[in-house]
Structure formats: C-alpha cells, structure tokens
Amino acid sequence: MFKPILIGAGLLCGAAMLPAHAAEPDAKYPSKVIRLVVPFAPGGSTDIVARIIAEPLREELGQTVIVDNRPGAGGNIGGDIVAKAAPDGYTLLMAAAGQIAINPSLYTKMSYDPARDLTAVTMIARDYNMMAVNASLPVKNVREFVAYARAHPDRITFGSPGNGSVAQLAGELMNRSTGLKMQHVPYKGSGPAVADLIAGHITLMIDNMPAIWPHVQSGKLRALAVTSEKRAPGAPDVPTAEEAGLKGYVVPAWKGVMAPANTPRPIVDKLNHALVRVLARPEIRKRLIEQGAEPVGNTPEQFAQQIKTDTAWWAALVKSTGTTLD
C-alpha cells in the first residue's frame, strides 16, 4: 500500500519550485493590496484556511489581503491565474495538495506547470481527511458502512470537490481497498458537496476536516474515520481508517501558499516569515486544529521538497487506480 513520506522540519531540501531568474525586488513591498487566490469555491477547506490566515497576514504585512475565489477545473483555473501573474508578491495562491501534486498526473493539457510556474512560500497546514456520512444513514463505523454498501451496490455514491481532487482519489482508493463500486459525484468545491451530503443526495465524502467537522459536531453528519496515520488532535474520538479496519489506508493532504515563479527571493522570504509568525499565534493554531488542520509553517525549500515527494506518490496512485480526466 502506498504510504506518504513526511519531511521533517529540520531537513534542508532541494531548490525545486524556488525562484530562478528573479526580477528586482520591491524595497517597499508590500505597498498595495495583496490578492490571495483560492482555486476552489467558498465554504470548502481551502477557502476556510485562507480566511483564517488572511486577517493576521494583513496585520503582519501592514497591507490588506483579500481572498479571491476562482474555482474550476480541479483548481487549475485559479492556479493558472497566479502562474501568469506578475512575480511581484501581490498575487498569491492558496494551494492544495490535489491541485499541485495530483493534477499533473491527471491532466495531459494543463495550461501551466506547477513545478515550473509556481514558487513555494510555505506549507500552512497538513490536513486531516475525514470519512463521513449523513447522520441518518444506518451505519456507525467503517465496517458497517462497507456492509451497507455491499447490500446496496447501486445506490452508493461518494462526493468530492471536483474531478482529480484528493477526495476523489481517496474514494477510488477505498473502492480498490474494499472491493466496493461507489460512484463518484464531482462538485465545484467542497461546500456544495458537503451541502448535498447533508441533504442526503450523496452517500459518503472523504474530504478535509475543515469542510466536514463542523457538521459532524452539529449532528448533521457522522464521522467514520480519519485517513491519516494518527488521530486528529481536533477530533480525538474519531479512529484512523487503519483502526477502523482499512489496512494501510492513508491519504496525505496539505494547504500552502505559493507565488508566481521568479518572484524575488527577498519577497518570498518576507512572505514566509510573516506567515510563519501568523502560524505561531496561539489563536490561529487553535482555530486550525479545531478545523482539523495541523499548523506547519516551514521553509520554502522544505515545502518545495514535500511537493516533489507527494507529486511522485500521487502519480503512482493515479496510475494504479487508472483515474484519468482527459
């Protein structure tokens, strides 16, 4: 079974996704509004994390930071906007693992290359993915869900925030691991998918905790497991998928900030230092943990190496599941 490789905070890594031929930096940076592009719909996990860090980032940098949702094509539309923006630090990407590490294996005609056209700034958080069903479904754990799905093979669907997302591949991996034949239903973001899960229009979701956990707490959804190697600090009573009976089932995910390639290193460093300070704030750490995300705040080199490692991991999984988009 595939297993994620996590890069320790003390390791220095290669210079992948770092600026190569940077323009002259702006000594007064930042001197105007910064746009943080979220390549998914409002209400999803990437949007939630972006909005948690936007205001404290404004306080650190002394300039307004606006969140700009540009959903579509599995995050590729928003990614393309940032990749083609001026490399001056005023257009940033709230990147997600699915968009950056998975899409290159799924799309043969992407309009940009994350490895070539984007610069790593810092990983904001590692995500805990949560497996959840509507609270009215007559199952209380993974084993009961698998039995229910086998008894109703034509009625089981799983939703995701879009084709090629971590959530889709997590569902396909579950199909392969259990022998189920759940049908994938893609949405334009986690928000609409979760809304349909609450309404009972789809059966299951395996998505980032920030999008699911509040609805579990309100009683509208039921959590079956988290798909990480350890239990989520914000949901200690929810078992891991391994504990719930899915041997070796681990799905890595993260959120991070990226900038256009060739952004001057002094600007990348200023953004990195500001974001690391934001993530060190107790109230921000608390909010992220409550949302099911583990705050990180590493160096550009460490984040770049994690992207490189995860891109290879996901490429192998995509190949093994036969998932394609074009």
N, C-alpha and C positions, 0 to 999 in steps of 0.2 A: 504494500500500500504506500502511496505517496506520503511524504512527510515534509512539513515546512522546515526550512533552515532559518533560524533567527540569528541575527548578527548582534553580538554583544556590544554594549555601549563603549567598551574600552578598546575595540578593534578599529584600527585605521584601515580604510578600504581604498579601492582604486578611484580614479577620477572620472568614471563614467557619468554622463549626464551633468557634467560641470562645464561652465563656460570656457570656450576655447579661444576664440578671437574676439574678445570683448571690446565694446566701444568705450570711449572715455566716460568715467563715472560722473554723475551729477553731484558736485560737492555739497549742494544744498538739499539733497534728497532726504526725505520726501518734501516737496514743495507744493503738491496738489493732491487731489483725491486719488486714492488707490482703489482699484476695482478688483474684487475677489470673485472670479468666475466659478460658479458651481455648475458642473455639467449635467446636473440632474434636476428633477422637479422639486419645488418647495415641499417640505414635510418629510423628505427622506433623510437617511442617516447622514449623508454628505452635507446636506443643507443644514441640518441641526448642528453639526460640529462647526461648520463655517460661521454660523450665527453666534455660537458660544465664544469663538475667539475674536470675532470682528471688533467688538467694542473695546476689549482690553488691548488689542493691537493698535487701535486708534490712540489709546492713552499712551502706549509706549512710543509710538512714532510721531505723535502730535499732528496727525492728519486723518481726515475722515476715511474710513474703509467701508465701501458699500458692497453688499452681496448681490451678485448679478446671476440669476438662474438662467442657464442656456441649455435646456435638456435636448436629448435626441441622439439617435444612432449609438446607443450604449455609452454615451459620454463623449463621443468623437466630435460632436459639433462644438461643445464648449472647449475641448482640448485644442481643436483647430484654431479657434478664436485666439487663444493665448499663444499658441505656437507661432502665429503670424503677426502677433502684436509687436510693437516696438520693444526692444530689450532694455527698457529703462526703469523697470521696477514698479510701474504704475498699473500693469495688468498681470494679475497672478491667477494661478489655478488651484482650486481646492480639489486635489487629485484623489482618486480612489484606486485601490488595487485592481479592480476589474477593468477599469478604463485604461490604465497604464500598463499593467503586467499581463492582462489576458487578451485584450483587443488585438494586439499584433499577431496573435496566433489564430484569431477568428476571422479577421477582415483581410482580404488579399489586396484591397484597393483603398487603404486608409489615405486620407488627404494630408496626413502628417505622420512623422515617425517620432514617437515619444523619446526614444534613445538619442535621436539626433537633434530634435527641435525643441526640447524642453530641458530645463536645468533644475536639479534637485535643490531645494532650500532646507527643508527639514520634515521628518515624519512627525505628524501631530499626535497620532494615537494608533495603537493596534486595536483592531475591532474584535469584539466577541460576537460571532454569529449565533443567532438563536433560532431553533426549530420550534414553530408554534402553529397551533390550530385554533379554530373558532372554539370558544368555551362550551358551546352546545354540542360539539362532536363527542360521541360517547367513548372517548379514549383518554387515558390519564398518563400514559407513558409511551415510549417508542415502541416497545413490544406490542402493546395494544393497538397502536396505530398501524403497524405493519400487518397485523392480523386483520384489522378492519379493512385496510386497503386491498388485501388479497381476497376478502369476501365481497368487495365491491369494485372489481377491476375497471369497470367502465365509467366510474364516477369520480375517480380521484385525480385532482389537478393540483399543481403547485405553481404559485405565482412568483414573479421576480420583477425587479425594477427595469428589466429590459433584456433583450437578447444579448448573450455573451457576458452577462453580469456574473459576479461571484455567486449570487443567489441561484442563477440558472444552473451553473456548473455544480453547485452544491446539491441541487436536486437531481441532476443527472448522475452524480456520484452515488447518491442514495439509491437511485434506481439500480445501478450496477451492483451496489453492495448488498441489496436485499432481494433482487430479482423482481422488484415492482416495475410497473409500467405507467407511472404517473405521467400525465400530460402537462407540458409546460405552457403557462399562460403569461406572456410578457406584457409589461405595462411601461408607461413613460415615467418611471420613478417609483421609489418605494412607497411614497404617500398614497397614490391611487391603488397600488397593490394591497397595502395593508387595509385600506378602506373596504375593498372587496372581500378580504379575508374576514373582517369584522361582520360584513353583511352576509357572509356565508356563500358567496359566489365562487370562491375557490376553497380548496381543502387545506392546504398547507403552505407555509412560507419558511424559508431558511434564509434569513437576512440579518443585517447588522442590528445589534440590540437597540441602538438609539431609536430606530423606527418601530420596534416591536414592544420593547419592555414596558413603556408607559401604559399600553393597552392590556398587557398581562396584569399589571398592578391594579388597573381599574376593573378587572374581571371580565373584559370582553374577549380576551384571548387566553389560551392556556399554553405555557411553555413546556416543551417536552425534553429539550436538551440544549446545551451549547456545544458548538462544533470545534472547540479549542482543546488544547492539551490539559488545561486546568480549568476549574470553575471560575466564573466571572466574579470579581470582588463585589460588583453591584447586585449580583443575584446568586448568593452562595448556596441557596437551597435547590438550585436547578442543576441536575447532573450533567456531566460531559456526555457526549454521544458514546464514547467508549464505555463509560459507566452504565449507560442506558442499554448497552448491548450491541452497538455498532463497532466492531473491532477495527482499530486503525483509522477511524473516520475523523479526520482533522482538516479543516478548511481555513487557511490563513487569509487575513484581510487587514487593511490599514487605510488611513487617511493621511495625506501630506500636502504641503504647499510646494508648488513648482512655479518657475518663471520661464519666460522665453529663453531659448539658447542664446548665448553671447551676452547675457545680462552681466554687467561688470561685477567682478568678484567683490569689490567693496560694498556694492548694493546687496548682493546675495548675503554677505556676512552681516550687514546691518539688519536685514530681514530675519536672518537666522537667529541672531542674538535677541531681537525683540520677541520673536515667537517663543524662544526658549524661556525668556523671562515670563511671558504670558503663561506658559505651561507649568511654571514653578509656583504660580499663585495658588494657594490652598483652595480658594473658592472655585477656581477653574478646574483644578484637578478633581475636586469633589463633584462638580457638575458632569464632567466627562465620565468619571467612574459610575456615577448614578445612571448615566445613559448607556453604560455597557462598553465603554472605551477605556483603554489603558493609556494614559498620557505618556509620551515619549520625549520628543524634543532632542534629536541627535544632530550630528554634523551633516553638512551636505554630502560628504564622502560616504558616511555610513548609510544615509538614506539612498544614495545612488547605488551602493552595493546591494542593499536589500532589494531594490527594484530589479537589478540584474539577476539576483538569485531567484526571486519569485517569478520573473518572466520565464526562466527556464523551467521552473517547477510546473507552472500553469501550462506551458507548451506541451509538456509530457502528458498532463491530464487531459487537455483538449484532444490530443492525438488518440489517447486510449479510449475516450468516450465517443469519438467520431463526431463531435459537435462542430458544425460549420455555419457560417452566416452568409457567405457569398461564394 
